[in-house]
Amino acid sequence: MRLRQSPLSAAIWATTAIDAPETRRLEGSIAVDVAIVGAGVTGLSAALHLREAGVTVAVLEAGAVGEGGSGRNNGMAIPTLSKLDPNDLVARYGNAGERFAKLIGGCSEQFFGAVRAHGMSCDAVQTGWMAPAHRASRMEMLESRARQWTGIGVEAELLDRDQAAKLLGSEWYHGGLFFPKGGHVNPLGFTRELARVAIAKDAAVYTESPVTRMFKSEGKWVLRTPAGRVEADRVILATNAYTDKLWPGLKRSVVPLLNFQMATQPQPERVRKMVLPTGIAASDTQSDLHFFHWDGEGRMITGATLALPWIAAHARLRDKIGDRVAKVFPAIGKPWFTHIWSGWLAMVPDFSPHFHHLDDGVIAAVGYCGRGFALGFAVGAELAKASTGTPDSELALPFSPVKAAVPLHEISSPFASLAMLHYRRFDTRD
Ligand SMILES: Cc1cc2nc3c(=O)[nH]c(=O)nc-3n(C[C@H](O)[C@H](O)[C@H](O)COP(=O)(O)OP(=O)(O)OC[C@H]3O[C@@H](n4cnc5c(N)ncnc54)[C@H](O)[C@@H]3O)c2cc1C
């Protein structure tokens, strides 16, 4: 059984995003200070920030700009992780955990700040992001989360049932935790714009250029692509769920999980005035996450992870997620979905993104667990600092050694989606 993600062209974003900047595949030999593998938000942000520091960079991407999670995600800019809060991060990583929590809490503002500073055209809407409570018992957890995030200076507001209902246009939830600096964008548009801005600052971005080997020769890192070769002092691996066997052991450190995204037909204005009327994005407190926002053309963007994605996925999604939308937002009813697409999330058992020093001058960021879009932008800036000599003690990234995510990775990771059956049981309990 081999699961495949959809082509990027299946995503609604492929029809609504601004065109990609012109790029070409790498042919011949070049030399730069830093080589970056992966043209998603993490790699491109690192490239942009390195160029702003006067460092020469080349980004090598196996497919197109945004080919991975960055171009096909839901588009939500979220200033939290899904399961860990500041206290968890401090308990796990000490001072580095506190710095990381602040980076996470500030990532949406940093992300929209870049949109504004560079005039990016990507349907950016910074009207906030909410985690609504799907059971009354989850309000206690949200209260604790609110205390922790506001405790480190992040703007967050606990909403009661009526306040949440007003922002959501839904009576289905028991309240929520609202982060006013969150929001949403056209993710492929953002990633392409990030590439455009980086290229304008003289970053070299090569597409259709998979790095097939890397090794050290005469003090330099050498990266080989089918038609080219890059020599660099330092390397950043920004490959997240799409990590292949390029660096021994890195692929085994994450479990790829297929996630589906869906877009409805554009909804009439009268519906959009009732549902998510201020334009917020929301993803609730369930592990079987319910998540929603409007895109720039008035489509609802939602989706799901299926426990058995290899069985009639699209038909089941139309039915299941159609019913879900009708249940949460009766004003819409059961919608027709014009687009269904998929992409890989990089899951790790401890639910915290992983940062590694792999060798002298080689660093990696993987394992965002479906929350690395705005965060990836902020992480890219930190990776850039790491590559220009900032010591770990001043970085907001908790570095750790690489370890295998699950035993017998090759055999067990294709069944990761079955874990949904386990998590759904907790969604129905107090
Ligand atoms: C369906 C879906 C929905 C999501 N929704 C959200 C959301 O709403 N909000 C949120 O915060 N996060 C979300 N995420 C997660 C988010 O998209 C990712 O965490 C983020 O995009 C990671 O960015 P990245 O740049 O690190 O990796 P990616 O964007 O995945 O880029 C990695 C790139 O590396 C390339 N690559 C890999 N190996 C090589 C090689 N050997 N040579 C050259 N190139 C290589 C790949 O082709 C790929 O383009 C979602 C993810 C998916 C899949």
The ligand as an SDF file (V2000), in Angstrom:
LIG
                    3D

 53 58  0  0  0  0  0  0  0  0999 V2000
   -2.5600   19.8090    4.2180 C   0  0  0  0  0  0  0  0  0  0  0  0
   -1.7940   20.6250    5.2140 C   0  0  0  0  0  0  0  0  0  0  0  0
   -2.4470   21.6150    5.9550 C   0  0  0  0  0  0  0  0  0  0  0  0
   -1.7170   22.3870    6.8780 C   0  0  0  0  0  0  0  0  0  0  0  0
   -2.3180   23.4760    7.4700 N   0  0  0  0  0  0  0  0  0  0  0  0
   -1.5590   24.3060    8.2430 C   0  0  0  0  0  0  0  0  0  0  0  0
   -2.0930   25.5190    8.7550 C   0  0  0  0  0  0  0  0  0  0  0  0
   -3.2180   25.9040    8.4470 O   0  0  0  0  0  0  0  0  0  0  0  0
   -1.3110   26.2710    9.5710 N   0  0  0  0  0  0  0  0  0  0  0  0
   -0.0430   25.8910    9.9120 C   0  0  0  0  0  0  0  0  0  0  0  0
    0.6220   26.5840   10.7020 O   0  0  0  0  0  0  0  0  0  0  0  0
    0.5230   24.7870    9.3720 N   0  0  0  0  0  0  0  0  0  0  0  0
   -0.2050   24.0060    8.5400 C   0  0  0  0  0  0  0  0  0  0  0  0
    0.3730   22.9110    7.9740 N   0  0  0  0  0  0  0  0  0  0  0  0
    1.8080   22.6610    8.2160 C   0  0  0  0  0  0  0  0  0  0  0  0
    2.6660   23.6110    7.3940 C   0  0  0  0  0  0  0  0  0  0  0  0
    2.2160   23.6320    6.0670 O   0  0  0  0  0  0  0  0  0  0  0  0
    4.1130   23.1350    7.4620 C   0  0  0  0  0  0  0  0  0  0  0  0
    4.4900   22.9580    8.8060 O   0  0  0  0  0  0  0  0  0  0  0  0
    5.0490   24.1530    6.8250 C   0  0  0  0  0  0  0  0  0  0  0  0
    4.5950   24.5020    5.5450 O   0  0  0  0  0  0  0  0  0  0  0  0
    6.4520   23.5970    6.7800 C   0  0  0  0  0  0  0  0  0  0  0  0
    7.2180   24.4240    5.9460 O   0  0  0  0  0  0  0  0  0  0  0  0
    8.6690   23.9850    5.5200 P   0  0  0  0  0  0  0  0  0  0  0  0
    9.1860   25.0540    4.6710 O   0  0  0  0  0  0  0  0  0  0  0  0
    9.4350   23.6170    6.7330 O   0  0  0  0  0  0  0  0  0  0  0  0
    8.4520   22.6380    4.7080 O   0  0  0  0  0  0  0  0  0  0  0  0
    7.7230   22.4150    3.2900 P   0  0  0  0  0  0  0  0  0  0  0  0
    6.8870   23.5610    2.9150 O   0  0  0  0  0  0  0  0  0  0  0  0
    7.0590   21.0960    3.3610 O   0  0  0  0  0  0  0  0  0  0  0  0
    8.9260   22.3920    2.2900 O   0  0  0  0  0  0  0  0  0  0  0  0
    9.8670   21.3480    2.2760 C   0  0  0  0  0  0  0  0  0  0  0  0
   10.3900   21.2730    0.8530 C   0  0  0  0  0  0  0  0  0  0  0  0
   11.5660   20.4770    0.8180 O   0  0  0  0  0  0  0  0  0  0  0  0
   11.6240   19.9070   -0.4710 C   0  0  0  0  0  0  0  0  0  0  0  0
   12.6130   18.8160   -0.4190 N   0  0  0  0  0  0  0  0  0  0  0  0
   12.5970   17.7080    0.3520 C   0  0  0  0  0  0  0  0  0  0  0  0
   13.7010   16.9570    0.1230 N   0  0  0  0  0  0  0  0  0  0  0  0
   14.4200   17.6140   -0.8100 C   0  0  0  0  0  0  0  0  0  0  0  0
   15.6650   17.3420   -1.4640 C   0  0  0  0  0  0  0  0  0  0  0  0
   16.3860   16.2460   -1.1970 N   0  0  0  0  0  0  0  0  0  0  0  0
   16.1100   18.2280   -2.3780 N   0  0  0  0  0  0  0  0  0  0  0  0
   15.4210   19.3410   -2.6740 C   0  0  0  0  0  0  0  0  0  0  0  0
   14.2320   19.6420   -2.0920 N   0  0  0  0  0  0  0  0  0  0  0  0
   13.7420   18.7900   -1.1700 C   0  0  0  0  0  0  0  0  0  0  0  0
   10.2110   19.4760   -0.7380 C   0  0  0  0  0  0  0  0  0  0  0  0
    9.9580   19.2870   -2.1170 O   0  0  0  0  0  0  0  0  0  0  0  0
    9.4110   20.6370   -0.1270 C   0  0  0  0  0  0  0  0  0  0  0  0
    9.0180   21.5910   -1.0780 O   0  0  0  0  0  0  0  0  0  0  0  0
   -0.3360   22.1240    7.0730 C   0  0  0  0  0  0  0  0  0  0  0  0
    0.3110   21.1350    6.3270 C   0  0  0  0  0  0  0  0  0  0  0  0
   -0.4060   20.4030    5.3950 C   0  0  0  0  0  0  0  0  0  0  0  0
    0.3010   19.3660    4.5860 C   0  0  0  0  0  0  0  0  0  0  0  0
  1  2  1  0
  2  3  1  0
  2 52  2  0
  3  4  2  0
  4  5  1  0
  4 50  1  0
  5  6  2  0
  6  7  1  0
  6 13  1  0
  7  8  2  0
  7  9  1  0
  9 10  1  0
 10 11  2  0
 10 12  1  0
 12 13  2  0
 13 14  1  0
 14 15  1  0
 14 50  1  0
 15 16  1  0
 16 17  1  0
 16 18  1  0
 18 19  1  0
 18 20  1  0
 20 21  1  0
 20 22  1  0
 22 23  1  0
 23 24  1  0
 24 25  2  0
 24 26  1  0
 24 27  1  0
 27 28  1  0
 28 29  2  0
 28 30  1  0
 28 31  1  0
 31 32  1  0
 32 33  1  0
 33 34  1  0
 33 48  1  0
 34 35  1  0
 35 36  1  0
 35 46  1  0
 36 37  1  0
 36 45  1  0
 37 38  2  0
 38 39  1  0
 39 40  1  0
 39 45  2  0
 40 41  1  0
 40 42  2  0
 42 43  1  0
 43 44  2  0
 44 45  1  0
 46 47  1  0
 46 48  1  0
 48 49  1  0
 50 51  2  0
 51 52  1  0
 52 53  1  0
M  END
$$$$
